[in-house]
Amino acid sequence: MNHTRIAAEAIRFRISTIRRPLVSSETVDVETLANNAVLSPDPRVAQALRVLAAAWDQAGFDPDEMVKPWKAEHVEHLKGRPELIDAIDMIVRAASGATAAA
């Protein structure tokens, strides 16, 4: 599983929950953010990715779809699970912190 691709889709999902025009995935370099998150030395990023992967698996979703733009059914599942939003927020925080430090 490509952790950077999972992080990118998680970041895209989180951006989609923020009201435009504050931010959009068209104005943010999602790929760089995802790469920075995965390369972060913070062990909570790896834990967040594991939490997402486990929830994805438990929901019966195809693992190959985790690295592609998430479908409505995926998003609805995530929105109903605050611990998954927290995991995604951890990825976003790590990405933002690493990007700001660069």
N, C-alpha and C positions, 0 to 999 in steps of 0.2 A: 504494500500500500504506500502510495506517495504522500508523505506527510505534508509537504508543501502544497500539493493540490487540495488536500482536505482542508488545510488552514485557509487557502484562498477561497474556497467555497463557503466556509464558515464566515469569513470576513465579508464576503459578498452578501450572505444572508443577513448578517448584522447590519450592514449598511442599508439594506432594503427596509429595515425597521425604523430607520431614522427619516424624519420628514425632509423632503427636498424643499428648497434648494440648499439646505445646510451642507449636505454631502450626498454624493452619488458614486456608484462604482465606475462611472465614466470619468469622474474627476479625481479619483484616488488611484494610485498605482497599487492595485490589490496584489499583484504578483510580488512586488518588492516587500510589501507588508507581510505577506505570507512567508516569504523566504526569511525575513528578519525574525518573525515569530519562531519558526522552526530552528533557526540558528541561535536563538536566545539561550543563555545558560540557565534560565529559570526552569527548574524541573516541573513546575506546575503546567507548563505548556505541554509537555509529553503526557502528563496526567489528564489534561483537558482533552487532548486528542484521543486518549484511550477511552475516556468517558463517552465522547461522541461516537466512537467506533462501536463500543459495547451497546449503546442505545440504538444505534442504527441496526446492528445485528439482531437485538432483541425485538425490534419492530418488524423484522422479517424483510427489510429492504435489501436489495441487491447491493453488495459491497462495491461493485464497479461503478455504481451511480453516485457514490460518495465523493468522487473526484470530478464529477460533472456538475453543471448547474443543477441545483436542487429543485425538484418538482414540487407542486402544490401540496401533495400528500406528505412529503418530507417536511416541508415548512410547517404544516399544521401540527405534525407530531412534535416538532421542536418547540413551537409556541406554547404548547400545553405543559411543558416540562421546565420549570424554573432552573433546575440544576444544569440543564443543557445550555440554557442561555448564560448561566454563570460560567460554564466551561468555555463557551464562545467568547464571552467578555474577557476571560483570562488570556485567550489567544490574541484578542485585539489589543489588550493592555501591553502585552509583551511586544507585539509588533510595533505599537506606537512608541513605546519606550526605547526600543532598539533603533528605530528610525530617527527619533529625536537625538539620540546619542551619536549617531553617525555624522 
